[in-house]
């Protein structure tokens, strides 16, 4: 897609969220966004081969904390008396010779800023993330929220790992100018030690790995496609939904403190459902879905724990 088209549709979808439109107009916006902005799977596959080399052999995951919220907050229209656990996870792509870390979790102090009561935190898992940062070849930040960037901002190993961090210019600017939580404030000088890049819509990161811009949850949100050596394919939707229920039922979150672009997210939900329908073996990951986290580890689809 040309940059002009990207900017035009981002502007239209952003503007649409600020005034009332009919359901027919909303459907037109989301359909157009899916068709113009979000890539077909064959395009992601082709782009994933742009960098020659061995494909990842495994997807690993660990959670550093849990957040408990009413289902009605996680998914609009759900039961307010049913609680849902949101896992605060970090994913890792393991290669035969190295690894890529997808986000960095958060420390305990940052975790405590997310709620009014004490909620589960797993310090031994956070320590594993810190070790995985030291051994990683690349550390990708998908967006500026504290539970994704806290591990790098608060690390005691900053001098050793900063040169591995990969992020886009909008994420870098938000981290400096609009930190998500007071605990993750960072200076421009420190951010300048990261690898700050920009691209229009999709970008090959490594053999078998593509990152794509999917604004909606935040203006700088990204998702990822990856293909493993054994042929399995994944879309990591990151925070497009807090649960796969958001994605499958195409319903928004219902949290008053979250400022999201409904049209962009509904388009992403439609896109992800289309991909899953057309590609039965495609695995869509959702960062905070605790049920999925447990099930995929139990079934051996994800490795439980990070390679350090």
Beta strands, then each sheet from edge to edge (+ up, - down):
strand 1: 58-70
strand 2: 83-95
strand 3: 98-102
strand 4: 138-140
strand 5: 165-168
strand 6: 195-197
strand 7: 202-206
strand 8: 209-213
strand 9: 222-227
strand 10: 233-236
strand 11: 283-285
strand 12: 303-304
sheet 1: 6+ 5+ 4+ 3+ 2- 1+ 12+
sheet 2: 7+ 8- 9+ 10- 11-
end
